[in-house]
Amino acid sequence: MSSGNSWWSALTTGGGILASFGAAACCALPLALVSAGIGTAWLGGISPIVAPYREPLLIVAALLLLVGAVQVTRQFRRARSCPADAACASPTYRYATLAGLVIGLGLLVGAFFYG
């Protein structure tokens, strides 16, 4: 697994999480945080800024998360053919990226349905 591919996967996953966060900041994120017992007063300053850009943020988030998912799928496939003692055999990075994709997807679904 090349470091460029890992870098690209991290970039797309991080971008997808940030775009999903922006899209969810107006509606879904405050609801989820209040349900978890976490205060949402700090989101009051973010919501008016990102509300007009909700639809483009949803599209960007979906595309970035999709590209991130393709990259992680490729990494899992390459890891199957990787020698056990090679750097590409370590699953830590792949599972961390997969967890990021799941978080981003959760934010994206929340933003889509509660917006």
C-alpha positions in Angstrom: 0.0 0.0 0.0 1.5 3.3 -1.0 1.7 6.3 1.3 0.0 8.4 -1.4 -3.0 6.2 -1.4 -3.2 6.3 2.4 -2.9 10.1 2.3 -5.7 10.3 -0.3 -8.0 8.1 1.7 -7.4 10.1 4.9 -8.0 13.4 3.0 -11.3 12.2 1.4 -12.6 10.8 4.7 -11.7 13.9 6.7 -13.2 16.1 4.0 -16.4 14.0 4.0 -16.6 14.3 7.8 -16.2 18.0 7.7 -18.7 18.5 5.0 -21.2 16.3 6.7 -20.6 18.2 9.9 -21.3 21.5 8.1 -24.5 20.1 6.5 -25.7 18.6 9.9 -24.9 21.7 12.0 -28.3 23.4 11.4 -30.7 20.6 12.4 -29.5 17.0 12.9 -26.4 17.7 14.9 -28.0 19.8 17.7 -30.8 17.2 18.0 -28.3 14.3 18.3 -26.1 16.2 20.8 -29.1 17.2 23.0 -30.3 13.6 22.9 -26.8 12.6 24.2 -27.0 15.2 26.9 -24.4 17.5 25.4 -25.0 21.3 25.2 -25.4 22.8 21.7 -25.0 26.5 22.4 -21.8 26.7 20.5 -23.6 25.6 17.3 -25.6 28.8 17.3 -22.8 30.6 15.6 -22.2 28.0 13.0 -25.7 27.3 11.9 -26.5 30.6 10.2 -23.2 30.5 8.3 -23.6 27.0 6.9 -27.4 26.9 6.4 -27.4 28.5 2.9 -24.8 26.0 1.8 -26.6 22.9 3.1 -27.3 21.3 -0.3 -23.8 21.8 -1.8 -22.3 20.5 1.5 -24.5 17.4 1.2 -23.3 16.7 -2.3 -19.6 17.3 -1.5 -19.9 15.2 1.6 -21.5 12.3 -0.3 -18.9 12.4 -3.0 -15.9 12.6 -0.6 -17.3 9.8 1.6 -17.9 7.7 -1.6 -14.3 8.2 -2.8 -13.0 7.4 0.8 -15.0 4.2 0.8 -13.6 3.2 -2.6 -10.1 3.9 -1.3 -10.6 1.8 1.9 -12.1 -1.0 -0.1 -8.9 -1.0 -2.3 -6.8 -1.0 0.9 -8.6 -4.0 2.3 -8.2 -5.9 -1.0 -4.5 -5.1 -1.2 -4.0 -6.2 2.5 -5.2 -9.7 1.6 -2.3 -10.2 -0.7 0.2 -8.4 1.5 2.9 -10.4 3.4 2.2 -10.7 7.2 5.4 -8.8 8.2 4.9 -5.9 5.7 3.6 -2.4 6.6 0.5 -2.9 4.5 -0.6 -5.8 6.7 -1.3 -3.5 9.7 -5.1 -3.1 10.0 -5.0 -0.1 12.4 -5.1 2.6 9.7 -7.7 0.9 7.7 -10.1 0.4 10.6 -9.6 4.0 11.8 -10.5 5.3 8.3 -13.5 2.9 8.3 -14.6 4.4 11.6 -14.3 7.9 10.2 -16.4 6.9 7.2 -19.1 5.5 9.4 -19.1 8.8 11.5 -19.3 10.8 8.3 -22.1 8.7 6.9 -24.0 9.1 10.2 -23.7 12.8 10.0 -24.6 12.8 6.3 -27.8 10.7 6.9 -28.8 12.9 9.8 -28.3 16.1 7.8 -30.3 14.7 4.9 -33.3 13.4 6.9 -33.5 16.2 9.5 -32.7 19.1 7.3 
